[in-house]
């Protein structure tokens, strides 16, 4: 069993290039360790992940931002491709790219009070990756509603609509996630890997859809509303 922690609490565990690079390397290492039969992903501090680091996304180098979007998409898509089961322990919040990261895991445990949502549209752009996984999780109509991001919702509703799988129900989220990860780890390794491989074959268009979403994001990022958001994140008026 291994616990992978998004350890950037001062930035609400936002996915910047440095954190993303570390997570990618660590997950690849854990994937190759035979002693590790299941992985739990949690956030440090008061939440799971607030999504992309908007300070980096507000930079002037739009090509670099698009590359970061693609790198985040590749990271979350790598989780279903692993042979080992991965469980997300969501407490506090899972927003934007943090929501996409959580739902890419094989099992999602959430506290009832956790705040879930996609704020990207309110900032002026389409979410740049993960929408195909969102549709797989909740269906097209619900995915569209969530993508509009008009209001966040709690963990209880996340489970009710299939975005998350298990409520912690008073138990610490990490403890609940570890309990279910241990159950998965106790199953025959080869058969677990076969299940993951089989279902990953059904998501072969996810990369194509992420590339398309990133192109739309890049166009949206030039809109007046998006430019206002980025200027405010840079401290400009």
C-alpha positions as CSV (number, residue, x, y, z in Angstrom):
1,X,0.0,0.0,0.0
2,X,1.3,3.5,-0.8
3,X,-0.1,6.9,-0.1
4,X,0.6,9.6,-2.7
5,X,0.1,13.1,-1.2
6,X,-0.4,16.3,-3.1
7,X,1.8,18.4,-0.8
8,X,1.3,22.0,-1.6
9,X,-1.2,23.2,1.0
10,X,-0.1,26.9,0.7
11,X,-1.5,26.9,-2.8
12,X,-4.4,24.6,-2.0
13,X,-2.5,21.7,-3.7
14,X,-2.9,23.5,-7.1
15,X,-1.4,21.6,-10.0
16,X,1.6,23.6,-11.2
17,X,4.4,22.4,-13.3
18,X,6.7,21.4,-10.4
19,X,4.0,19.5,-8.5
20,X,2.8,17.8,-11.6
21,X,6.3,16.7,-12.5
22,X,6.8,15.2,-9.0
23,X,3.4,13.4,-9.1
24,X,4.1,12.0,-12.5
25,X,7.5,10.6,-11.4
26,X,6.3,9.2,-8.1
27,X,3.3,7.5,-9.7
28,X,5.5,5.9,-12.3
29,X,7.9,4.7,-9.6
30,X,5.0,3.2,-7.5
31,X,3.7,1.5,-10.6
32,X,6.9,-0.4,-10.9
33,X,7.2,-1.4,-7.2
34,X,6.0,-5.0,-6.8
35,X,5.4,-4.6,-3.1
36,X,2.8,-1.8,-3.8
37,X,-0.5,-3.4,-4.6
38,X,-2.7,-0.3,-4.3
39,X,-2.3,3.5,-4.2
40,X,-4.3,6.1,-2.3
41,X,-4.1,9.8,-3.5
42,X,-4.8,12.5,-0.9
43,X,-4.3,16.2,-0.5
44,X,-2.3,17.9,2.2
45,X,-3.9,20.4,4.4
46,X,-7.5,21.4,4.2
47,X,-8.4,20.0,0.8
48,X,-7.7,17.5,-2.0
49,X,-6.8,19.8,-5.0
50,X,-8.0,23.2,-6.2
51,X,-7.1,22.4,-9.8
52,X,-4.6,24.1,-12.1
53,X,-2.4,26.8,-10.6
54,X,-4.0,29.9,-12.0
55,X,-0.8,31.9,-11.4
56,X,0.9,29.8,-14.0
57,X,-2.2,29.8,-16.2
58,X,-2.2,33.6,-16.1
59,X,1.2,33.8,-17.7
60,X,1.9,35.6,-21.0
61,X,3.3,32.4,-22.7
62,X,0.1,30.9,-24.0
63,X,1.9,28.0,-25.7
64,X,3.5,27.1,-22.3
65,X,0.0,27.1,-20.7
66,X,-1.4,24.9,-23.4
67,X,1.5,22.5,-22.9
68,X,0.8,22.4,-19.1
69,X,-2.9,21.6,-19.9
70,X,-1.8,18.7,-22.1
71,X,0.6,17.5,-19.4
72,X,-2.1,17.5,-16.7
73,X,-4.4,15.7,-19.1
74,X,-1.8,13.0,-19.8
75,X,-1.2,12.6,-16.0
76,X,-4.8,12.0,-15.1
77,X,-5.2,9.7,-18.1
78,X,-2.3,7.6,-17.0
79,X,-4.1,6.5,-13.8
80,X,-6.7,4.2,-15.5
81,X,-3.8,2.8,-17.6
82,X,-1.9,1.6,-14.5
83,X,-2.3,-2.1,-13.6
84,X,-2.6,-1.2,-9.9
85,X,-5.9,0.2,-8.4
86,X,-5.8,3.8,-7.3
87,X,-8.2,5.3,-4.7
88,X,-8.8,9.0,-4.3
89,X,-9.4,10.4,-0.8
90,X,-11.3,13.6,-1.2
91,X,-11.8,15.9,1.7
92,X,-12.3,19.7,1.8
93,X,-12.6,20.4,-1.9
94,X,-11.9,18.9,-5.4
95,X,-12.2,21.7,-7.9
96,X,-11.3,22.1,-11.6
97,X,-8.4,19.9,-12.4
98,X,-8.6,18.4,-8.9
99,X,-12.0,17.1,-9.7
100,X,-10.7,15.6,-13.0
101,X,-7.8,14.0,-11.1
102,X,-10.2,12.5,-8.5
103,X,-12.6,11.0,-11.0
104,X,-9.8,9.4,-13.0
105,X,-9.1,7.2,-10.0
106,X,-10.6,3.7,-9.8
107,X,-12.5,4.4,-6.6
108,X,-13.3,7.8,-5.1
109,X,-14.0,8.3,-1.4
110,X,-15.4,11.6,-0.3
111,X,-16.5,13.3,2.8
112,X,-20.2,14.5,2.7
113,X,-19.1,18.1,3.2
114,X,-16.4,18.1,0.5
115,X,-16.9,20.8,-2.2
116,X,-16.9,19.6,-5.8
117,X,-17.1,21.8,-8.9
118,X,-15.7,23.0,-12.2
119,X,-15.2,26.8,-11.9
120,X,-13.5,27.2,-15.3
121,X,-16.5,28.5,-17.3
122,X,-17.0,31.2,-14.6
123,X,-13.4,32.2,-15.3
124,X,-14.0,32.4,-19.0
125,X,-12.9,29.1,-20.5
126,X,-13.7,25.5,-21.1
127,X,-12.0,22.9,-18.9
128,X,-8.9,21.9,-20.8
129,X,-8.9,18.2,-20.1
130,X,-10.8,15.4,-18.4
131,X,-14.3,16.0,-19.9
132,X,-14.4,12.6,-21.6
133,X,-13.8,11.0,-18.2
134,X,-16.5,13.2,-16.7
135,X,-19.0,11.9,-19.3
136,X,-17.9,8.3,-18.6
137,X,-18.6,8.9,-14.9
138,X,-21.9,10.6,-15.0
139,X,-23.3,10.7,-18.5
140,X,-23.5,13.4,-21.1
141,X,-26.4,15.6,-19.7
142,X,-25.0,15.6,-16.1
143,X,-21.5,16.2,-17.4
144,X,-22.7,19.3,-19.3
145,X,-24.4,20.6,-16.2
146,X,-21.3,20.1,-14.1
147,X,-19.1,21.7,-16.8
148,X,-21.2,24.8,-16.7
149,X,-20.1,25.1,-13.1
150,X,-22.9,27.4,-12.0
151,X,-22.6,26.2,-8.4
152,X,-20.5,23.7,-6.5
153,X,-22.0,20.7,-4.8
154,X,-21.2,18.5,-1.8
155,X,-19.9,15.0,-1.5
156,X,-23.3,13.6,-0.8
157,X,-24.5,14.8,-4.2
158,X,-21.2,13.7,-5.8
159,X,-21.9,10.1,-4.8
160,X,-25.6,10.3,-5.7
161,X,-24.8,11.2,-9.3
162,X,-21.9,8.8,-9.7
163,X,-19.0,11.4,-9.6
164,X,-17.7,9.8,-6.4
165,X,-18.3,6.2,-5.2
166,X,-18.2,6.1,-1.4
167,X,-19.1,8.5,1.5
168,X,-16.8,8.5,4.5
169,X,-19.9,8.9,6.8
170,X,-18.1,10.3,9.8
171,X,-15.0,8.2,9.4
172,X,-11.8,10.1,8.4
173,X,-11.7,10.1,4.6
174,X,-8.1,8.7,4.5
175,X,-9.0,5.8,6.8
176,X,-12.1,4.9,4.7
177,X,-10.0,5.1,1.5
178,X,-7.2,2.9,2.9
179,X,-9.8,0.4,4.0
180,X,-11.2,0.1,0.4
181,X,-7.7,0.2,-1.0
182,X,-6.7,-2.7,1.2
183,X,-9.6,-4.7,-0.1
184,X,-8.5,-4.1,-3.7
185,X,-4.9,-4.9,-2.8
186,X,-6.0,-8.3,-1.4
187,X,-7.4,-9.3,-4.8
188,X,-5.3,-11.3,-7.3
189,X,-2.9,-8.8,-8.9
190,X,-3.2,-10.2,-12.4
191,X,-7.0,-10.2,-12.4
192,X,-7.1,-6.6,-11.1
193,X,-4.8,-5.5,-13.8
194,X,-6.9,-7.3,-16.4
195,X,-10.0,-5.4,-15.2
196,X,-8.2,-2.1,-15.5
197,X,-6.8,-2.9,-18.9
198,X,-10.1,-4.1,-20.3
199,X,-12.0,-1.0,-19.2
200,X,-9.2,1.3,-20.4
201,X,-9.8,0.1,-23.9
202,X,-13.2,1.7,-23.8
203,X,-11.7,5.2,-23.2
204,X,-9.4,5.3,-26.3
205,X,-10.8,8.6,-27.4
206,X,-9.9,10.4,-24.2
207,X,-6.6,11.8,-25.5
208,X,-8.2,13.0,-28.7
209,X,-11.0,14.8,-26.7
210,X,-8.4,16.3,-24.3
211,X,-6.5,17.8,-27.3
212,X,-9.7,19.2,-28.7
213,X,-10.6,20.7,-25.3
214,X,-7.2,22.2,-25.0
215,X,-7.6,23.9,-28.4
216,X,-11.0,25.3,-27.3
217,X,-9.5,26.4,-24.0
218,X,-6.7,28.3,-25.9
219,X,-9.4,30.1,-28.0
220,X,-11.5,30.9,-24.9
221,X,-8.4,32.3,-23.1
222,X,-8.3,35.2,-25.6
223,X,-11.8,36.3,-24.7
224,X,-12.3,39.6,-22.7
225,X,-13.6,37.7,-19.7
226,X,-10.7,35.3,-19.6
227,X,-8.2,38.1,-20.1
228,X,-9.7,40.0,-17.2
229,X,-9.4,36.8,-15.0
230,X,-5.8,36.4,-15.9
231,X,-5.0,40.0,-15.3
232,X,-6.6,39.8,-11.8
233,X,-4.5,36.7,-11.0
234,X,-1.4,38.6,-11.9
235,X,-2.4,41.5,-9.7
236,X,-3.1,43.8,-12.6
237,X,-6.2,46.0,-12.9
